[in-house]
């Protein structure tokens, strides 16, 4: 997987993973116990992991509700400029079906599932 240019304009936050490890670039949701886990398809998520986080470990994540360019993992091929939606297991898709919610817009392309690309989060007005 190629390295992306440094994320820009987005602040890093410290998060703690549940008992399941989380890969870089996945959308995660904060739960009531203060830990994060990969977001489901119908959930936008609160953060996107900046790097891999070990099970029950601490790591950095970008707030998905702030402006900037952040890394994200695709669930299918995505073209730069595509609108992006939530997908299963914390990934991002160009498909809006299955209860998916909008996450942002692709800044770069992804050739297929599991590929890291640059995402510009959709900020609520």
C-alpha angles and dihedrals in degrees: 000000000000120000118250126226111267114287111256135213096000124113120228121232131191115244135177120223124224118241088292123082117240126211126224117278099023124135110242133190126217112233131204092267092058097252129114132229134178110287123244123238096264094048122082093205132222102244143013116223115248092202139357114295122205120231108285087000133131122245146151126274138177118238106246090209097062130080121259142081116287137176118259135176118238125223091200140002111305129189122216107266095030118134108245129218137189116275134184122291095020095298128130128237140187088224119094098196131104096048094304119162128210116268104171144281131303114249092184134018129262118207095210149316117341094018118134116231138164117270128193104207119231106241118209113241 
